[in-house]
């Protein structure tokens, strides 16, 4: 059994949105951009949350980012990567993008926008689709 331990500085609580909320869903790509911009304006996210990890590393080889592509987290990640590329122009940035098998226009639009925006700043983007059903038997 494996258990993941997170560094206390790596966890950040977001108060504006609730998981799986039907009242205020976090499903539109621009919402992620807006959330990043508002948090960055208030707290300077790259300095507060990321720089300390870079300073602890002796030789940073790459930055890995895991994000969903089919909801607002794609917009958030695109803005975050834009900021990372400004701060670390020579860094290798690897993005693992997850998206569900849903075929709604909103989800497909979010995947397209996320992929295009992330490809501008990342060294490599690896989209991964979550299968609809369980594993074949």
DSSP file (Angstrom, degrees, kcal/mol; ACC not computed):
  #  RESIDUE AA STRUCTURE BP1 BP2  ACC     N-H-->O    O-->H-N    N-H-->O    O-->H-N    TCO  KAPPA ALPHA  PHI   PSI    X-CA   Y-CA   Z-CA
    1    1 A X              0   0    0      0, 0.0     2,-0.4     0, 0.0     0, 0.0   0.000 360.0 360.0 360.0 131.2    0.0    0.0    0.0
    2    2 A X        -     0   0    0      2,-0.0     2,-0.4     0, 0.0     0, 0.0  -0.859 360.0-169.3-110.8 140.8    1.4    3.3   -1.0
    3    3 A X        -     0   0    0     -2,-0.4     2,-0.5     2,-0.0     0, 0.0  -0.995  15.2-138.6-130.3 135.4    0.6    6.6    0.6
    4    4 A X        -     0   0    0     -2,-0.4     2,-0.5     2,-0.0    -2,-0.0  -0.798  12.4-159.0 -96.2 130.5    1.5   10.0   -0.7
    5    5 A X        -     0   0    0     -2,-0.5     2,-0.3     0, 0.0    -2,-0.0  -0.935   9.5-152.8-108.4 128.5    2.8   12.7    1.7
    6    6 A X        -     0   0    0     -2,-0.5     2,-0.2     2,-0.0     5,-0.1  -0.775  21.3-112.1-102.1 144.6    2.6   16.3    0.6
    7    7 A X    >   -     0   0    0     -2,-0.3     3,-2.1     1,-0.1     4,-0.4  -0.522  30.0-122.6 -67.3 138.2    4.8   19.1    1.7
    8    8 A X  G >  S+     0   0    0      1,-0.3     3,-0.8    -2,-0.2    -1,-0.1   0.811 111.4  55.6 -56.6 -30.5    2.8   21.5    3.9
    9    9 A X  G 3  S+     0   0    0      1,-0.2    -1,-0.3     3,-0.0    43,-0.1   0.628  97.2  65.3 -76.7 -11.6    3.6   24.4    1.6
   10   10 A X  G <  S+     0   0    0     -3,-2.1     2,-0.5    40,-0.0    -1,-0.2   0.575  85.1  82.9 -89.0  -7.5    2.3   22.5   -1.5
   11   11 A X    <   +     0   0    0     -3,-0.8     2,-0.4    -4,-0.4    -5,-0.0  -0.850  53.7 175.0-101.0 127.1   -1.4   22.5   -0.3
   12   12 A X        -     0   0    0     -2,-0.5     2,-0.4     2,-0.0    -3,-0.0  -0.995  21.4-140.8-132.6 128.4   -3.5   25.6   -0.9
   13   13 A X        -     0   0    0     -2,-0.4     2,-0.5     2,-0.0    -2,-0.0  -0.732   9.7-151.7 -91.2 134.4   -7.2   25.8   -0.2
   14   14 A X        -     0   0    0     -2,-0.4     3,-0.1     1,-0.1    -2,-0.0  -0.913  11.1-175.2-105.0 127.8   -9.4   27.6   -2.6
   15   15 A X  S    S+     0   0    0     -2,-0.5    -1,-0.1     1,-0.1    -2,-0.0   0.603  71.2  70.3 -98.0 -13.6  -12.5   29.2   -1.1
   16   16 A X  S    S+     0   0    0      1,-0.1     2,-0.3    19,-0.0    -1,-0.1   0.767 100.4  39.8 -78.7 -25.1  -14.2   30.5   -4.2
   17   17 A X        -     0   0    0     -3,-0.1     2,-0.4     9,-0.0    -3,-0.1  -0.930  64.5-149.5-130.9 150.1  -15.3   27.1   -5.7
   18   18 A X    >   -     0   0    0      6,-0.4     3,-1.4    -2,-0.3     8,-0.2  -0.934  35.4 -99.7-117.4 140.6  -16.6   23.9   -4.3
   19   19 A X  T 3  S-     0   0    0     -2,-0.4     6,-0.0     1,-0.3    -1,-0.0  -0.340 102.7  -2.4 -61.3 132.3  -16.0   20.4   -5.8
   20   20 A X  T 3  S+     0   0    0      1,-0.2     2,-0.3    -2,-0.1    -1,-0.3   0.807  89.2 171.6  55.9  35.8  -18.8   19.2   -8.0
   21   21 A X    <   -     0   0    0     -3,-1.4    -1,-0.2     3,-0.2     5,-0.1  -0.578  27.3-166.6 -77.2 133.2  -21.0   22.2   -7.2
   22   22 A X  S    S+     0   0    0     -2,-0.3     3,-0.3     2,-0.1    -1,-0.1   0.661  88.4  55.0 -89.2 -18.3  -24.2   22.5   -9.2
   23   23 A X  S    S+     0   0    0      1,-0.2     2,-0.2     0, 0.0    -1,-0.1   0.917 128.4  10.8 -78.9 -46.1  -24.7   26.1   -8.1
   24   24 A X  S    S-     0   0    0     -6,-0.1    -6,-0.4     2,-0.0    -3,-0.2  -0.652  83.0-166.5-134.5  76.2  -21.3   27.4   -9.2
   25   25 A X        -     0   0    0     -3,-0.3     2,-0.8    -2,-0.2     3,-0.3  -0.322  20.2-141.0 -69.5 148.0  -19.6   24.8  -11.4
   26   26 A X        +     0   0    0     -8,-0.2    46,-1.4     1,-0.2    47,-0.3  -0.516  68.1 112.6-102.2  60.8  -15.9   25.1  -12.2
   27   27 A X        +     0   0    0     -2,-0.8     2,-0.5    44,-0.2    -1,-0.2   0.479  44.4  88.3-118.1  -4.0  -16.3   23.9  -15.8
   28   28 A X  S >> S-     0   0    0     -3,-0.3     3,-1.4     1,-0.1     4,-0.8  -0.863  70.6-134.7-104.6 131.7  -15.6   26.8  -18.1
   29   29 A X  H >> S+     0   0    0     -2,-0.5     4,-1.2     1,-0.3     3,-0.9   0.843 102.1  56.2 -51.8 -45.9  -12.1   27.5  -19.2
   30   30 A X  H 3> S+     0   0    0      1,-0.2     4,-2.6     2,-0.2    -1,-0.3   0.789  96.5  66.2 -62.6 -25.2  -12.1   31.3  -18.6
   31   31 A X  H <> S+     0   0    0     -3,-1.4     4,-2.4     1,-0.2    -1,-0.2   0.890 100.1  50.9 -61.4 -37.7  -13.1   30.7  -15.0
   32   32 A X  H <X S+     0   0    0     -3,-0.9     4,-2.4    -4,-0.8    -1,-0.2   0.903 109.7  49.4 -65.5 -41.9   -9.7   29.1  -14.4
   33   33 A X  H  X S+     0   0    0     -4,-1.2     4,-2.6     2,-0.2    -2,-0.2   0.941 112.3  48.0 -60.4 -47.3   -7.9   32.0  -16.0
   34   34 A X  H  X S+     0   0    0     -4,-2.6     4,-2.4     1,-0.2     5,-0.2   0.896 110.7  51.3 -62.3 -41.1   -9.8   34.5  -13.8
   35   35 A X  H  X S+     0   0    0     -4,-2.4     4,-2.5     2,-0.2     5,-0.2   0.934 111.6  46.9 -63.0 -46.1   -9.1   32.4  -10.6
   36   36 A X  H  X S+     0   0    0     -4,-2.4     4,-3.1     1,-0.2     5,-0.3   0.942 112.7  49.5 -60.5 -46.8   -5.4   32.4  -11.3
   37   37 A X  H  X S+     0   0    0     -4,-2.6     4,-1.9     1,-0.2    -1,-0.2   0.888 112.7  46.6 -62.3 -39.6   -5.3   36.1  -12.1
   38   38 A X  H  X S+     0   0    0     -4,-2.4     4,-1.7     2,-0.2    -1,-0.2   0.914 116.0  44.7 -69.8 -41.0   -7.2   37.0   -8.9
   39   39 A X  H  X S+     0   0    0     -4,-2.5     4,-3.2    -5,-0.2     5,-0.4   0.893 113.7  50.3 -67.8 -38.4   -5.0   34.7   -6.7
   40   40 A X  H  X S+     0   0    0     -4,-3.1     4,-1.7    -5,-0.2    -1,-0.2   0.865 109.0  51.9 -68.0 -35.5   -1.8   35.9   -8.4
   41   41 A X  H  < S+     0   0    0     -4,-1.9    -1,-0.2    -5,-0.3    -2,-0.2   0.899 118.6  37.0 -66.2 -39.8   -2.8   39.5   -7.9
   42   42 A X  H  < S+     0   0    0     -4,-1.7    -2,-0.2    -5,-0.1    -1,-0.2   0.904 137.0  12.9 -77.4 -44.0   -3.5   38.9   -4.2
   43   43 A X  H  < S-     0   0    0     -4,-3.2     5,-0.3    -5,-0.2    -3,-0.2   0.489  87.1-124.4-119.6  -5.4   -0.7   36.5   -3.3
   44   44 A X    >X  -     0   0    0     -4,-1.7     4,-2.4    -5,-0.4     3,-0.7   0.990  29.9-159.4  50.3  70.8    1.9   36.4   -6.2
   45   45 A X  H 3>>S+     0   0    0      1,-0.3     4,-2.9     2,-0.2     5,-0.7   0.827  80.2  55.9 -53.0 -44.9    1.5   32.6   -6.5
   46   46 A X  I 3>>S+     0   0    0      1,-0.2     5,-1.9     2,-0.2     4,-1.0   0.900 114.8  39.0 -61.5 -40.7    4.7   31.9   -8.3
   47   47 A X  I <45S+     0   0    0     -3,-0.7     5,-0.5     3,-0.2    -2,-0.2   0.934 122.0  41.1 -73.5 -45.7    6.8   33.5   -5.6
   48   48 A X  I  <5S+     0   0    0     -4,-2.4    -2,-0.2    -5,-0.3    -3,-0.2   0.916 128.4  24.1 -70.8 -44.1    4.8   32.3   -2.6
   49   49 A X  I  <5S+     0   0    0     -4,-2.9    -3,-0.2    -5,-0.2    -1,-0.2   0.720 131.4  25.6 -99.8 -22.9    4.1   28.7   -3.6
   50   50 A X  I >X<S+     0   0    0     -4,-1.0     4,-1.6    -5,-0.7     3,-0.8   0.793 102.1  68.8-114.8 -37.6    6.8   27.7   -6.1
   51   51 A X  H 3><S+     0   0    0     -5,-1.9     4,-2.5     1,-0.3     5,-0.2   0.847  95.3  58.8 -59.1 -37.0   10.0   29.6   -5.7
   52   52 A X  H 3> S+     0   0    0     -5,-0.5     4,-1.4     1,-0.2    -1,-0.3   0.872 106.1  49.3 -62.3 -35.8   10.8   28.0   -2.3
   53   53 A X  H <> S+     0   0    0     -3,-0.8     4,-1.2     2,-0.2    -1,-0.2   0.886 110.8  49.7 -69.5 -38.1   10.8   24.6   -3.9
   54   54 A X  H  < S+     0   0    0     -4,-1.6     3,-0.3     1,-0.2    -2,-0.2   0.897 109.8  51.3 -66.5 -39.6   13.1   25.7   -6.7
   55   55 A X  H  < S+     0   0    0     -4,-2.5    -1,-0.2     1,-0.2    -2,-0.2   0.813 107.7  53.1 -68.5 -29.4   15.5   27.3   -4.2
   56   56 A X  H  < S+     0   0    0     -4,-1.4    -1,-0.2    -5,-0.2     2,-0.2   0.774  92.9  88.7 -73.7 -26.2   15.7   24.0   -2.3
   57   57 A X     <  -     0   0    0     -4,-1.2     3,-0.3    -3,-0.3    -4,-0.0  -0.524  67.1-152.1 -76.5 136.8   16.6   22.0   -5.4
   58   58 A X  S    S+     0   0    0      1,-0.3     2,-0.4    -2,-0.2    -1,-0.1   0.956  88.2   2.6 -70.8 -51.0   20.3   21.8   -6.2
   59   59 A X  S    S-     0   0    0      0, 0.0     2,-0.4     0, 0.0    -1,-0.3  -0.855  75.9-146.6-139.9 101.7   19.8   21.4   -9.9
   60   60 A X        +     0   0    0     -2,-0.4     3,-0.1    -3,-0.3    -6,-0.0  -0.537  17.5 179.9 -70.8 124.1   16.2   21.6  -11.2
   61   61 A X        -     0   0    0     -2,-0.4    31,-0.5     1,-0.3     2,-0.3   0.808  59.8 -19.7 -94.4 -34.7   15.9   19.4  -14.2
   62   62 A X        -     0   0    0     29,-0.1     2,-0.5     2,-0.0    -1,-0.3  -0.987  52.2-121.8-164.9 164.5   12.3   19.9  -15.1
   63   63 A X  E     -a   93   0A   0     29,-2.8    31,-3.1    -2,-0.3     2,-0.5  -0.984  25.6-158.4-115.9 125.7    8.9   21.1  -13.9
   64   64 A X  E     -a   94   0A   0     -2,-0.5     2,-0.4    29,-0.2    31,-0.2  -0.902   7.6-170.9-106.7 133.4    6.0   18.5  -14.1
   65   65 A X  E     -a   95   0A   0     29,-2.8    31,-3.2    -2,-0.5     2,-0.5  -0.988   7.2-165.3-125.5 128.8    2.4   19.7  -14.2
   66   66 A X  E     +a   96   0A   0     -2,-0.4     2,-0.3    29,-0.2    31,-0.2  -0.964  27.1 149.7-111.0 126.2   -0.6   17.5  -13.8
   67   67 A X  E     -a   97   0A   0     29,-2.3    31,-2.9    -2,-0.5     2,-0.3  -0.979  46.1-111.1-149.7 159.4   -3.9   19.1  -14.8
   68   68 A X  E     -a   98   0A   0     -2,-0.3    31,-0.2    29,-0.2     9,-0.2  -0.715  20.6-161.1 -88.6 150.5   -7.3   18.4  -16.3
   69   69 A X  S    S+     0   0    0     29,-3.1    45,-0.4    -2,-0.3    30,-0.2   0.633  77.5  63.7-103.5 -18.9   -7.9   19.7  -19.8
   70   70 A X  S    S+     0   0    0     28,-0.6     2,-0.2    41,-0.1    40,-0.2   0.230 102.8  36.7-100.7  14.7  -11.7   19.6  -20.0
   71   71 A X  S >> S-     0   0    0     39,-0.2     3,-1.4    -3,-0.1     4,-0.6  -0.710 107.0 -65.5-143.5-163.4  -12.6   22.1  -17.3
   72   72 A X  H 3> S+     0   0    0    -46,-1.4     4,-2.1     1,-0.3     3,-0.4   0.708 117.3  74.8 -68.2 -19.9  -11.5   25.4  -15.7
   73   73 A X  H 3> S+     0   0    0    -47,-0.3     4,-2.8     1,-0.2    -1,-0.3   0.794  89.0  61.2 -64.2 -25.1   -8.3   23.8  -14.4
   74   74 A X  H <> S+     0   0    0     -3,-1.4     4,-2.1     2,-0.2    -1,-0.2   0.915 105.9  45.3 -63.9 -42.6   -7.0   23.9  -17.9
   75   75 A X  H  X S+     0   0    0     -4,-0.6     4,-2.0    -3,-0.4    -2,-0.2   0.887 113.2  50.3 -66.0 -39.7   -7.3   27.7  -18.0
   76   76 A X  H  X S+     0   0    0     -4,-2.1     4,-2.3     1,-0.2    -2,-0.2   0.936 112.1  47.2 -62.4 -46.9   -5.7   27.9  -14.5
   77   77 A X  H  X S+     0   0    0     -4,-2.8     4,-2.8     1,-0.2     5,-0.2   0.869 108.7  55.0 -64.7 -37.2   -2.8   25.7  -15.6
   78   78 A X  H  X S+     0   0    0     -4,-2.1     4,-1.9     2,-0.2    -1,-0.2   0.922 111.2  44.1 -62.9 -43.5   -2.3   27.7  -18.8
   79   79 A X  H  X S+     0   0    0     -4,-2.0     4,-1.9     2,-0.2    -2,-0.2   0.898 113.4  51.3 -66.5 -40.1   -2.0   30.9  -16.9
   80   80 A X  H  X S+     0   0    0     -4,-2.3     4,-2.5     1,-0.2    -2,-0.2   0.915 110.5  48.6 -63.2 -43.5    0.3   29.2  -14.3
   81   81 A X  H  X S+     0   0    0     -4,-2.8     4,-2.8     2,-0.2     5,-0.2   0.864 106.5  56.5 -66.7 -35.6    2.6   27.9  -17.1
   82   82 A X  H  X S+     0   0    0     -4,-1.9     4,-1.6    -5,-0.2    -1,-0.2   0.926 111.0  44.4 -58.4 -43.8    2.7   31.3  -18.7
   83   83 A X  H  X S+     0   0    0     -4,-1.9     4,-2.1     2,-0.2    -2,-0.2   0.895 112.4  51.4 -67.3 -41.5    4.0   32.7  -15.4
   84   84 A X  H  X S+     0   0    0     -4,-2.5     4,-3.1     1,-0.2    -2,-0.2   0.895 108.2  52.1 -63.1 -40.0    6.4   29.7  -15.0
   85   85 A X  H  < S+     0   0    0     -4,-2.8    -1,-0.2     1,-0.2    -2,-0.2   0.869 109.5  49.9 -66.5 -35.7    7.8   30.3  -18.5
   86   86 A X  H  < S+     0   0    0     -4,-1.6     3,-0.4    -5,-0.2    -1,-0.2   0.914 117.3  40.3 -65.5 -42.1    8.4   34.0  -17.7
   87   87 A X  H  < S+     0   0    0     -4,-2.1     2,-0.3     1,-0.2    -2,-0.2   0.870 130.8  25.4 -74.6 -37.9   10.2   33.1  -14.5
   88   88 A X    ><  +     0   0    0     -4,-3.1     3,-1.2    -5,-0.2    -1,-0.2  -0.678  67.8 169.9-129.5  75.2   12.2   30.1  -15.8
   89   89 A X  T 3  S+     0   0    0     -3,-0.4    -1,-0.1    -2,-0.3    -2,-0.1   0.762  79.7  43.2 -64.3 -26.3   12.6   30.6  -19.6
   90   90 A X  T 3  S+     0   0    0      2,-0.1    -1,-0.3     0, 0.0     2,-0.1   0.461  88.1 115.6 -98.0  -1.2   15.1   27.7  -20.0
   91   91 A X    <   -     0   0    0     -3,-1.2     2,-0.5    -7,-0.2   -29,-0.1  -0.367  68.9-121.0 -71.4 145.8   13.3   25.1  -17.8
   92   92 A X        -     0   0    0    -31,-0.5   -29,-2.8    -2,-0.1     2,-0.5  -0.773  30.4-164.3 -82.6 124.8   11.9   22.0  -19.3
   93   93 A X  E     -a   63   0A   0     -2,-0.5    30,-2.1   -31,-0.2    31,-1.7  -0.958   5.5-168.9-118.8 119.2    8.2   21.9  -18.5
   94   94 A X  E     -ab  64 124A   0    -31,-3.1   -29,-2.8    -2,-0.5     2,-0.5  -0.912   4.7-163.5-107.6 129.5    6.2   18.6  -18.9
   95   95 A X  E     -ab  65 125A   0     29,-2.8    31,-3.2    -2,-0.5     2,-0.7  -0.959   9.3-164.1-118.9 125.5    2.4   18.7  -18.8
   96   96 A X  E     -ab  66 126A   0    -31,-3.2   -29,-2.3    -2,-0.5     2,-0.6  -0.934  17.1-164.8-104.0 109.8    0.3   15.6  -18.2
   97   97 A X  E     -ab  67 127A   0     29,-2.1    31,-3.8    -2,-0.7     2,-0.4  -0.871   2.8-163.9-105.3 119.9   -3.2   16.6  -19.3
   98   98 A X  E     +ab  68 128A   0    -31,-2.9   -29,-3.1    -2,-0.6   -28,-0.6  -0.794  12.0 171.7 -99.8 139.7   -6.2   14.4  -18.2
   99   99 A X  E     - b   0 129A   0     29,-2.1    31,-2.8    -2,-0.4    -2,-0.0  -0.993  26.9-121.5-147.8 147.4   -9.6   14.6  -19.8
  100  100 A X        -     0   0    0     -2,-0.3    31,-0.1    29,-0.2    32,-0.1  -0.182  30.3-108.4 -78.3 172.5  -12.7   12.5  -19.5
  101  101 A X  S    S+     0   0    0     29,-0.2    31,-0.1    30,-0.1    -1,-0.1   0.341  73.2 130.0 -85.3   6.8  -14.5   10.8  -22.3
  102  102 A X        -     0   0    0      1,-0.1    30,-0.0     5,-0.0    -2,-0.0  -0.335  44.5-159.4 -63.5 143.9  -17.4   13.2  -22.3
  103  103 A X        +     0   0    0      4,-0.1    -1,-0.1     5,-0.0    -2,-0.0   0.086  40.1 133.9-114.9  22.4  -18.2   14.6  -25.8
  104  104 A X     >  -     0   0    0      1,-0.1     4,-2.5     4,-0.0     5,-0.2  -0.342  66.2-116.1 -70.8 157.2  -20.1   17.8  -24.9
  105  105 A X  H  > S+     0   0    0      1,-0.2     4,-2.7     2,-0.2     5,-0.2   0.892 114.9  54.6 -60.1 -40.0  -19.2   20.9  -26.8
  106  106 A X  H  > S+     0   0    0      1,-0.2     4,-2.5     2,-0.2    -1,-0.2   0.937 110.5  44.6 -60.9 -47.1  -18.1   22.6  -23.6
  107  107 A X  H  > S+     0   0    0      2,-0.2     4,-2.4     1,-0.2    -2,-0.2   0.915 114.6  48.2 -65.2 -42.8  -15.7   19.8  -22.7
  108  108 A X  H  X S+     0   0    0     -4,-2.5     4,-2.3     2,-0.2    -1,-0.2   0.889 112.3  49.5 -65.4 -38.7  -14.3   19.5  -26.3
  109  109 A X  H  X S+     0   0    0     -4,-2.7     4,-2.7    -5,-0.2     5,-0.2   0.920 110.8  49.9 -64.4 -43.7  -13.8   23.3  -26.4
  110  110 A X  H  X S+     0   0    0     -4,-2.5     4,-2.7    -5,-0.2     5,-0.2   0.910 110.4  50.1 -61.4 -42.2  -12.0   23.3  -23.1
  111  111 A X  H  X S+     0   0    0     -4,-2.4     4,-2.6     2,-0.2     5,-0.2   0.923 112.5  47.3 -62.4 -44.3   -9.7   20.5  -24.2
  112  112 A X  H  X S+     0   0    0     -4,-2.3     4,-2.4     2,-0.2    -2,-0.2   0.931 114.9  44.9 -64.0 -46.2   -8.9   22.3  -27.4
  113  113 A X  H  X S+     0   0    0     -4,-2.7     4,-2.5     2,-0.2     5,-0.2   0.911 115.1  48.4 -65.1 -42.2   -8.2   25.6  -25.6
  114  114 A X  H  X S+     0   0    0     -4,-2.7     4,-2.9   -45,-0.4     5,-0.3   0.940 112.5  47.6 -63.1 -47.5   -6.2   24.0  -22.9
  115  115 A X  H  X S+     0   0    0     -4,-2.6     4,-2.1    -5,-0.2    -2,-0.2   0.925 114.1  46.7 -61.9 -45.3   -4.1   22.0  -25.3
  116  116 A X  H  X S+     0   0    0     -4,-2.4     4,-0.9    -5,-0.2    -1,-0.2   0.928 116.2  44.1 -62.9 -45.5   -3.4   25.0  -27.5
  117  117 A X  H  X S+     0   0    0     -4,-2.5     4,-0.7    -5,-0.2     3,-0.4   0.898 114.5  48.4 -68.5 -40.6   -2.5   27.3  -24.6
  118  118 A X  H >X S+     0   0    0     -4,-2.9     4,-2.5    -5,-0.2     3,-0.8   0.859 104.9  59.3 -69.5 -34.4   -0.3   24.7  -22.8
  119  119 A X  H 3< S+     0   0    0     -4,-2.1    -1,-0.2    -5,-0.3    -2,-0.2   0.779  97.5  62.4 -64.9 -25.3    1.6   23.9  -26.0
  120  120 A X  H 3< S+     0   0    0     -4,-0.9    -1,-0.2    -3,-0.4    -2,-0.2   0.844 119.6  21.8 -65.6 -33.3    2.7   27.5  -26.2
  121  121 A X  H << S+     0   0    0     -3,-0.8    -2,-0.2    -4,-0.7     2,-0.2   0.655 106.8  82.7-113.0 -20.4    4.6   27.3  -22.9
  122  122 A X     <  -     0   0    0     -4,-2.5     3,-0.2    -5,-0.1   -28,-0.2  -0.555  63.8-143.0 -91.3 152.8    5.4   23.6  -22.2
  123  123 A X  S    S+     0   0    0    -30,-2.1     2,-0.3     1,-0.3   -29,-0.2   0.826  92.8   8.5 -75.5 -34.1    8.2   21.6  -23.6
  124  124 A X  E     -b   94   0A   0    -31,-1.7   -29,-2.8    -6,-0.1     2,-0.5  -0.970  63.6-163.1-151.2 130.5    6.0   18.6  -23.9
  125  125 A X  E     -b   95   0A   0     -2,-0.3     2,-0.6   -31,-0.2   -29,-0.2  -0.975   6.0-169.8-116.5 125.1    2.2   18.1  -23.5
  126  126 A X  E     -b   96   0A   0    -31,-3.2   -29,-2.1    -2,-0.5     2,-0.3  -0.891   8.6-158.8-116.4  99.0    0.9   14.6  -23.0
  127  127 A X  E     -b   97   0A   0     -2,-0.6     2,-0.4   -31,-0.2   -29,-0.2  -0.609   8.5-169.2 -78.8 136.6   -2.9   14.4  -23.2
  128  128 A X  E     -b   98   0A   0    -31,-3.8   -29,-2.1    -2,-0.3     2,-0.5  -0.991   9.5-148.7-128.7 126.1   -4.4   11.3  -21.6
  129  129 A X  E     -b   99   0A   0     -2,-0.4     2,-0.5   -31,-0.2   -29,-0.2  -0.800  13.8-133.3 -97.5 132.1   -8.0   10.4  -22.0
  130  130 A X        -     0   0    0    -31,-2.8   -29,-0.2    -2,-0.5    -2,-0.0  -0.710  32.0-115.3 -81.7 126.7   -9.8    8.6  -19.2
  131  131 A X        -     0   0    0     -2,-0.5   -30,-0.1     1,-0.1    -1,-0.1  -0.242  13.5-130.4 -65.0 152.0  -11.7    5.6  -20.6
  132  132 A X  S    S+     0   0    0    -31,-0.1     2,-0.1   -32,-0.1    -1,-0.1   0.951  86.0  28.3 -66.5 -52.0  -15.5    5.6  -20.4
  133  133 A X  S    S-     0   0    0      1,-0.2     3,-0.1    -3,-0.0    -2,-0.0  -0.412  98.6 -78.1-103.9 179.7  -16.0    2.2  -18.9
  134  134 A X        -     0   0    0      1,-0.2    -1,-0.2    -2,-0.1     3,-0.1  -0.045  68.8 -64.6 -67.1 178.5  -13.9    0.0  -16.6
  135  135 A X        -     0   0    0      1,-0.1    -1,-0.2    -4,-0.1     2,-0.0  -0.355  61.5 -99.5 -65.8 145.1  -11.0   -2.0  -17.9
  136  136 A X              0   0    0      1,-0.1    -1,-0.1    -3,-0.1     0, 0.0  -0.361 360.0 360.0 -66.0 146.9  -11.8   -4.8  -20.4
  137  137 A X              0   0    0     -3,-0.1    -1,-0.1    -2,-0.0    -2,-0.1   0.448 360.0 360.0 -98.4 360.0  -12.0   -8.2  -18.9
